[in-house]
Each structure stands twice: as C-alpha cells, then as structure tokens.
C-alpha cells in the first residue's frame, strides 16, 4: 500500500471548494495508483476526519500542522510521495512561505519525492517569496499547474523544470443522489410552481485583515462595493424577467461566509425579498446537483464554477483574481468571465442576458469540454504513479 501526504489547500475549512479538492484528488489517486492511504496536513484534523469519513471510501489520517509537528515530520519522512495539492498554495504571506519551505526541506532531507498538483496562485511581488517558490518548485519531481498566471509566476521565480497544464481534480466529483439537492431546495422555498432557478454565489470580499490575504489579494472598499452592486443588479433583472434567484453559499463560516454577501445583495436589491437563500452548509457532492437544477449561475468562487460545470449549468464568473479568469478559460467559458477591472452592474446584466439566451447552444460544448477536462485532471495522478514506481 502506497502512502501519500497531502497539503496545499484549506482542506480543514468549511469551504465546499477545498473539500471537493481533497475528495477528488484522493479519488483520482486511488483510481490510477491503486491501494493508497493518505495523510492530510491541516489546521483542523477533526473536521477533515469527519467529512472524509462520510464522503469518501479512502483511508485518511488527518494530522495537525503545528500541534502534531513530530507526526508531520514522521509522515513527510516516511511516505512514498508528498503532494502540494490542488488549491492556491502560492501566495506571499510570510508565515505560509516559511511553512512551505520547511515542509519541502523536510521532504528533501528525507529523500521523499514531492510534486505540485494542478496548483494555482495569487499575484506575488515579494522577492523573498519568489526565491522560496523557485527553490521549492525546482525540487519537485513533477510540476502541474491550473492556469497560465501560475505558469508565468513559476517562470518568474526561476523554475527551469518541465511544467504541465492540468485540469482541476474537481471535474471528477461524483455527485450524491439528486433527491438530496431537491430536499435542500424545498427547505428554503422551492415549490412546484417556482420560476426557473438561477443560482447566485457572491463572496464576502474584504480588505487586508490578517486572514483575507491568505485567500486572495485584499480588496479596497470600492472593489467590494462593485462586487455587491453587480450581483444586486443581476438579482433584480432575473426576478423582473421571470426567473427565481437562489443564493447558493460555498462557505458558511465567518469571516468568509458567503451568506453575509448574499444578505447584503438581497437587502440592496429591489426584489431581494423574493430571492431564496440556502441558509446552511452544502455538502460537496450535493453542490453540483443544486447548480444542475438551475438554468445558469453567477459565481465568485472557482469551485462554484467547477461544480456548475459538473452539473452542466452554464456559468458566469465575477473574476476578482487571476485564478478566476484562468479556470473560466480552461472550461471554454472565458466570454463569461466578468473581470473585476471592467465590472459594472450594466455589464453584469448584459452578460447574464447573453448567457441565458445562449444556454441551449452552450450545453453541448460544455459537455464535450467536461470530458476533456476530466482526462486532463488525470495527468497529475499519472505522474504520481510514475514517481512511486
């Protein structure tokens, strides 16, 4: 049995996207490599153990990054492969950069091979972070990335090894029973006579506060206001044109609780009182089914777009970070990436109008592209299998 250590996304969070990453990376590795046991490095091992126990058949042991440091060292030194996995581990917050260097250093000292798994990045300017990232990535046995922005970052960090663009593991997410999504929607107002649904997934954007910068480049007050205004305008347009807006949170824990942004949008919208708000945590394998029930979606999270794609729900993205434009391009939906610098309520409404008008024409291309992305998502596991031979 192979032993693989996973680190690199917020696996211990209540963010659907990070949970999707962990579940699908393990699913793919088990499919390609065979019998595997996993150690997940996280700040919340109890939560990881709880949701993997119910959502996965894989053997998972969760280890705390700091409180169980000796076990972390033993795991890195004794495993067959260390994977920087799936999320956005390349950002310039100093303590995170040092933690990455430490773990890569432990792996190197022990002779443990490591690799990057379809990683993404924030905008990085700090020269120290770039030097560390170059050292870490150049030591990897395989380098896979999710978007061109990350590819360019690695080049700028001095990475001179072969690098491969790969699909996000989330495209392999196996949905739950459809009845679970239907029951969820019924709890929050869905009726047989309901209008056609359109999902809205705004995100609670923040300025620099010690936590926000770990997830995205912090936002100004004007940027935060622009995001809320765009979602508000789309909500009103949807109701006025016969659609039922439904707010679909991908994270329900402060300070990154999507329901806070959803309520802001509903309070500002003229027709906000008519919107449905799913006021609970959505399970990872239920999320694609919720989007599948909708005619379209307007999302501000990468895995809002990916689970929309899995559910074959045409999506538009409020693209406030490079990773957003990158994932939309990978899905062939770049025309529906509303770039933050160009965003305005009128542009958001025009984009949603166009998306709904072309919905039926988009679906065949989305289905074909999904199958291609699923094959591309296998590439990191194939590299992993070769490394562990």
C-alpha positions as CSV (number, residue, x, y, z in Angstrom):
1,X,0.0,0.0,0.0
2,X,1.4,3.4,-1.0
3,X,1.4,6.3,1.5
4,X,0.8,9.8,0.2
5,X,0.8,13.0,2.2
6,X,-1.4,15.9,1.0
7,X,-1.1,19.6,1.8
8,X,-1.7,22.8,-0.1
9,X,-5.4,23.7,0.1
10,X,-7.6,24.7,3.1
11,X,-8.7,21.1,3.5
12,X,-9.8,21.7,7.1
13,X,-12.2,24.6,6.1
14,X,-15.9,24.5,5.6
15,X,-15.4,25.8,2.0
16,X,-17.0,23.4,-0.4
17,X,-14.3,24.0,-3.0
18,X,-11.4,22.9,-0.7
19,X,-13.4,19.8,0.4
20,X,-14.1,19.0,-3.3
21,X,-10.3,19.2,-4.0
22,X,-9.4,16.8,-1.2
23,X,-12.1,14.3,-2.1
24,X,-11.4,14.2,-5.8
25,X,-7.6,14.2,-5.5
26,X,-7.9,11.1,-3.3
27,X,-10.5,9.5,-5.7
28,X,-8.2,10.1,-8.7
29,X,-5.1,8.7,-7.0
30,X,-7.0,5.6,-5.8
31,X,-8.3,5.1,-9.4
32,X,-4.9,5.5,-11.0
33,X,-2.4,4.2,-8.4
34,X,-4.5,1.6,-6.6
35,X,-4.3,0.9,-2.9
36,X,-3.3,4.1,-1.2
37,X,-3.5,5.5,2.3
38,X,-3.5,9.3,2.8
39,X,-2.2,11.6,5.5
40,X,-3.7,15.1,5.3
41,X,-1.9,18.0,6.9
42,X,-4.4,20.6,8.2
43,X,-5.2,23.0,11.0
44,X,-8.5,21.2,11.6
45,X,-7.9,17.5,11.6
46,X,-11.2,16.7,13.3
47,X,-13.3,18.3,10.6
48,X,-11.2,16.6,7.8
49,X,-11.8,13.2,9.6
50,X,-15.5,13.9,9.9
51,X,-16.3,14.8,6.3
52,X,-13.9,12.3,4.7
53,X,-15.5,9.5,6.8
54,X,-18.9,10.3,5.3
55,X,-17.9,11.5,1.8
56,X,-15.0,9.1,0.9
57,X,-14.1,5.5,1.0
58,X,-10.3,6.3,1.2
59,X,-8.1,5.6,4.2
60,X,-7.4,9.0,5.7
61,X,-5.4,10.1,8.7
62,X,-5.5,13.9,9.4
63,X,-2.5,15.5,11.2
64,X,-2.4,19.0,12.7
65,X,0.2,21.2,11.1
66,X,1.5,22.6,14.4
67,X,0.1,20.6,17.3
68,X,1.3,17.3,15.9
69,X,4.5,18.5,14.3
70,X,6.5,15.4,15.2
71,X,3.9,13.2,13.4
72,X,4.0,15.7,10.5
73,X,7.8,15.2,10.2
74,X,7.5,11.4,10.5
75,X,4.8,11.4,7.8
76,X,6.8,13.5,5.4
77,X,10.0,11.4,6.0
78,X,8.2,8.1,5.7
79,X,5.7,8.5,2.9
80,X,6.1,7.5,-0.8
81,X,5.0,10.9,-2.1
82,X,4.3,14.4,-0.8
83,X,1.7,16.3,-2.8
84,X,1.2,20.1,-2.8
85,X,-2.4,19.7,-3.8
86,X,-5.0,21.4,-5.8
87,X,-5.6,24.8,-4.3
88,X,-3.8,28.1,-4.2
89,X,-0.7,27.4,-2.1
90,X,1.5,30.1,-3.9
91,X,0.9,33.4,-2.1
92,X,3.2,35.8,-0.4
93,X,2.1,35.8,3.2
94,X,5.4,35.3,5.1
95,X,4.5,32.6,7.6
96,X,2.9,30.5,4.8
97,X,6.0,30.9,2.6
98,X,8.2,29.7,5.5
99,X,5.9,26.8,6.3
100,X,6.1,25.7,2.6
101,X,9.9,25.9,2.7
102,X,10.1,23.9,5.9
103,X,7.9,21.1,4.6
104,X,9.8,21.0,1.3
105,X,13.0,21.0,3.3
106,X,12.0,18.1,5.4
107,X,11.0,16.1,2.4
108,X,14.3,16.8,0.6
109,X,16.3,15.9,3.7
110,X,14.5,12.6,4.0
111,X,14.7,11.8,0.3
112,X,10.9,12.0,-0.1
113,X,9.8,12.9,-3.6
114,X,7.2,15.7,-3.9
115,X,5.1,17.2,-6.7
116,X,2.6,20.0,-7.3
117,X,-1.0,19.0,-8.2
118,X,-2.8,21.4,-10.5
119,X,-1.9,24.4,-8.3
120,X,-2.9,28.0,-8.7
121,X,-1.6,31.2,-7.3
122,X,-2.3,34.8,-6.2
123,X,-0.4,37.8,-7.6
124,X,3.1,37.6,-6.0
125,X,5.5,40.6,-5.9
126,X,7.6,39.8,-2.8
127,X,11.2,38.9,-3.8
128,X,11.7,36.6,-0.8
129,X,8.5,34.6,-1.7
130,X,9.6,34.3,-5.3
131,X,13.0,32.9,-4.2
132,X,11.4,30.3,-1.9
133,X,8.9,29.3,-4.5
134,X,11.6,28.9,-7.1
135,X,13.6,26.7,-4.7
136,X,10.6,24.6,-3.8
137,X,9.2,24.1,-7.3
138,X,12.6,23.3,-8.8
139,X,12.9,20.4,-6.4
140,X,9.6,18.8,-7.4
141,X,9.5,15.5,-9.3
142,X,6.5,16.7,-11.3
143,X,5.1,20.2,-11.7
144,X,1.5,20.7,-12.8
145,X,-0.5,23.9,-12.7
146,X,-4.0,25.1,-13.3
147,X,-3.7,28.4,-15.2
148,X,-1.3,30.4,-17.2
149,X,-0.9,33.0,-14.5
150,X,0.7,30.4,-12.3
151,X,2.8,29.1,-15.1
152,X,4.2,32.6,-15.6
153,X,4.7,33.0,-11.8
154,X,6.9,29.9,-11.8
155,X,8.9,31.1,-14.7
156,X,9.4,34.5,-13.0
157,X,10.5,32.6,-9.9
158,X,13.3,30.9,-11.9
159,X,11.7,27.5,-12.3
160,X,13.5,25.8,-15.2
161,X,12.0,22.3,-15.0
162,X,9.3,20.9,-17.3
163,X,5.8,22.1,-16.3
164,X,2.4,20.7,-17.4
165,X,-1.0,22.4,-17.5
166,X,-3.6,20.0,-15.9
167,X,-7.3,20.0,-15.2
168,X,-8.7,20.7,-11.8
169,X,-9.5,17.5,-9.9
170,X,-12.9,18.8,-9.1
171,X,-14.1,17.9,-12.5
172,X,-14.1,14.2,-11.3
173,X,-16.5,15.0,-8.4
174,X,-19.1,12.2,-8.2
175,X,-22.5,13.8,-7.2
176,X,-24.8,12.5,-4.5
177,X,-28.4,11.4,-5.0
178,X,-30.4,14.0,-6.8
179,X,-33.1,13.8,-4.1
180,X,-30.7,15.5,-1.6
181,X,-30.5,18.7,-3.7
182,X,-34.3,18.7,-4.2
183,X,-34.9,18.3,-0.5
184,X,-32.4,21.1,0.3
185,X,-34.1,23.5,-2.2
186,X,-37.6,22.6,-0.8
187,X,-36.4,23.5,2.7
188,X,-35.7,27.0,1.5
189,X,-38.7,27.8,-0.5
190,X,-38.8,25.8,-3.7
191,X,-42.3,24.9,-4.8
192,X,-43.7,23.0,-7.8
193,X,-44.9,26.3,-9.3
194,X,-41.5,28.0,-8.9
195,X,-40.0,30.0,-11.7
196,X,-36.9,28.7,-13.4
197,X,-34.0,28.9,-11.0
198,X,-30.7,30.8,-11.5
199,X,-28.0,30.4,-8.8
200,X,-26.1,33.4,-7.4
201,X,-22.9,32.7,-5.4
202,X,-21.4,36.1,-4.3
203,X,-18.4,36.1,-2.0
204,X,-17.7,38.2,1.1
205,X,-14.7,40.2,-0.1
206,X,-12.5,42.0,2.5
207,X,-9.5,44.3,2.8
208,X,-6.3,43.3,4.5
209,X,-7.2,41.8,7.9
210,X,-4.6,39.1,8.6
211,X,-6.8,36.4,7.1
212,X,-8.2,37.6,3.8
213,X,-4.7,37.8,2.2
214,X,-4.3,34.1,2.6
215,X,-7.1,33.6,0.1
216,X,-6.9,36.5,-2.4
217,X,-5.2,39.8,-2.9
218,X,-7.1,42.1,-0.4
219,X,-9.7,44.4,-1.8
220,X,-10.5,48.2,-1.5
221,X,-13.8,49.5,-0.3
222,X,-14.6,50.4,-3.9
223,X,-13.9,46.9,-5.2
224,X,-16.0,45.4,-2.5
225,X,-18.9,47.7,-3.4
226,X,-18.6,46.9,-7.1
227,X,-19.0,43.2,-6.5
228,X,-22.1,43.7,-4.4
229,X,-23.6,46.1,-7.0
230,X,-23.1,43.6,-9.8
231,X,-24.8,40.8,-8.0
232,X,-27.6,43.1,-6.9
233,X,-28.3,44.2,-10.5
234,X,-28.4,40.7,-11.7
235,X,-30.8,39.6,-9.0
236,X,-33.2,42.3,-9.9
237,X,-33.0,41.6,-13.6
238,X,-33.6,37.9,-13.0
239,X,-36.8,38.5,-11.0
240,X,-38.1,41.0,-13.4
241,X,-37.6,38.6,-16.3
242,X,-39.4,35.6,-14.8
243,X,-36.5,33.8,-13.0
244,X,-36.2,32.7,-9.4
245,X,-32.8,33.8,-7.9
246,X,-31.4,31.4,-5.4
247,X,-28.4,32.2,-3.3
248,X,-26.0,29.2,-3.1
249,X,-23.2,29.6,-0.5
250,X,-20.0,27.7,-0.9
251,X,-18.7,28.6,2.6
252,X,-20.7,29.2,5.7
253,X,-18.1,30.1,8.3
254,X,-17.0,33.6,9.3
255,X,-15.2,35.6,8.2
256,X,-15.5,34.0,4.7
257,X,-19.3,33.3,5.0
258,X,-20.9,33.7,1.6
259,X,-24.3,34.2,3.3
260,X,-23.2,37.6,4.5
261,X,-22.6,38.7,1.0
262,X,-25.8,37.1,-0.1
263,X,-27.8,39.0,2.5
264,X,-26.1,42.3,1.5
265,X,-27.2,41.7,-2.1
266,X,-30.8,40.8,-1.0
267,X,-31.0,43.8,1.2
268,X,-29.9,46.2,-1.6
269,X,-32.0,44.6,-4.4
270,X,-35.4,46.0,-5.1
271,X,-36.6,42.4,-5.4
272,X,-34.3,40.9,-2.8
273,X,-37.2,39.7,-0.7
274,X,-38.1,37.2,-3.5
275,X,-34.7,35.5,-3.5
276,X,-34.2,32.1,-2.0
277,X,-31.3,31.8,0.4
278,X,-29.9,28.3,1.2
279,X,-29.1,29.1,4.8
280,X,-26.9,26.0,5.7
281,X,-23.7,24.3,4.7
282,X,-24.0,22.5,1.4
283,X,-22.2,19.2,1.1
284,X,-19.6,18.9,-1.6
285,X,-21.3,16.1,-3.6
286,X,-24.7,18.0,-3.4
287,X,-23.3,21.3,-4.8
288,X,-23.3,20.1,-8.5
289,X,-26.9,18.9,-8.1
290,X,-28.0,22.3,-6.8
291,X,-26.4,24.1,-9.8
292,X,-27.8,21.4,-12.1
293,X,-31.3,22.4,-11.0
294,X,-30.6,26.0,-12.3
295,X,-30.8,27.5,-15.8
296,X,-27.5,29.4,-15.1
297,X,-25.3,30.6,-12.3
298,X,-23.3,33.8,-11.4
299,X,-20.5,32.8,-9.1
300,X,-17.5,34.4,-7.4
301,X,-15.7,31.2,-6.4
302,X,-13.6,28.9,-8.5
303,X,-15.4,25.8,-7.4
304,X,-18.7,27.5,-7.8
305,X,-17.8,27.5,-11.5
306,X,-16.4,24.0,-11.4
307,X,-19.4,22.4,-9.6
308,X,-21.6,24.3,-12.1
309,X,-19.7,22.7,-14.9
310,X,-20.0,19.2,-13.3
311,X,-23.8,20.0,-13.0
312,X,-23.8,21.3,-16.6
313,X,-25.1,24.6,-15.5
314,X,-23.8,27.5,-17.8
315,X,-22.0,29.9,-15.5
316,X,-20.6,33.4,-15.5
317,X,-17.9,34.4,-13.1
318,X,-17.1,37.6,-11.1
319,X,-13.4,37.3,-11.8
320,X,-11.7,39.3,-9.0
321,X,-8.5,37.2,-9.1
322,X,-6.3,35.7,-11.9
323,X,-7.4,32.2,-11.0
324,X,-11.0,33.0,-11.9
325,X,-10.2,34.1,-15.5
326,X,-7.9,31.0,-15.7
327,X,-10.5,28.4,-14.7
328,X,-13.1,30.0,-17.0
329,X,-10.7,29.8,-19.9
330,X,-10.0,26.2,-19.1
331,X,-13.7,25.5,-19.4
332,X,-14.1,27.4,-22.6
333,X,-16.3,29.9,-20.8
334,X,-13.9,32.9,-21.0
335,X,-16.5,35.1,-22.6
336,X,-18.5,34.9,-19.4
337,X,-15.7,36.0,-17.0
338,X,-16.6,39.4,-15.7
339,X,-13.2,40.8,-15.0
340,X,-13.1,43.0,-11.9
341,X,-11.3,45.9,-13.6
342,X,-14.1,46.0,-16.2
343,X,-17.1,45.1,-14.0
344,X,-20.2,47.2,-13.7
345,X,-23.8,46.4,-12.9
346,X,-24.8,47.0,-16.5
347,X,-22.1,44.7,-17.9
348,X,-23.1,42.0,-15.4
349,X,-26.8,42.2,-16.5
350,X,-25.8,42.2,-20.2
351,X,-23.6,39.1,-19.6
352,X,-26.3,37.2,-17.8
353,X,-28.8,38.1,-20.5
354,X,-26.5,36.7,-23.1
355,X,-25.7,33.6,-21.1
356,X,-29.4,32.7,-20.7
357,X,-30.1,33.4,-24.4
358,X,-27.3,31.1,-25.5
359,X,-27.8,28.5,-22.8
360,X,-29.0,25.7,-25.0
361,X,-26.3,26.3,-27.6
362,X,-23.6,26.2,-24.9
363,X,-24.5,22.9,-23.3
364,X,-23.1,20.5,-26.0
365,X,-19.8,22.3,-26.0
366,X,-19.8,22.3,-22.1
367,X,-20.4,18.5,-22.1
368,X,-17.6,17.9,-24.5
369,X,-15.2,20.2,-22.7
370,X,-16.0,18.5,-19.3
371,X,-15.0,15.1,-20.7
372,X,-11.7,16.6,-21.9
373,X,-11.1,18.3,-18.6
374,X,-11.7,15.1,-16.8
375,X,-9.0,13.4,-18.8
376,X,-6.6,16.4,-18.2
377,X,-7.3,16.0,-14.5
378,X,-5.8,12.5,-14.5
379,X,-2.4,13.8,-15.6
380,X,-1.0,14.6,-12.0
381,X,-2.0,11.1,-10.8
382,X,-0.2,9.5,-13.8
383,X,2.9,11.5,-12.8
384,X,2.4,10.4,-9.2
385,X,2.2,6.7,-10.3
386,X,5.5,7.0,-12.3
387,X,7.3,8.7,-9.4
388,X,6.3,5.9,-7.0
389,X,7.3,3.0,-9.2
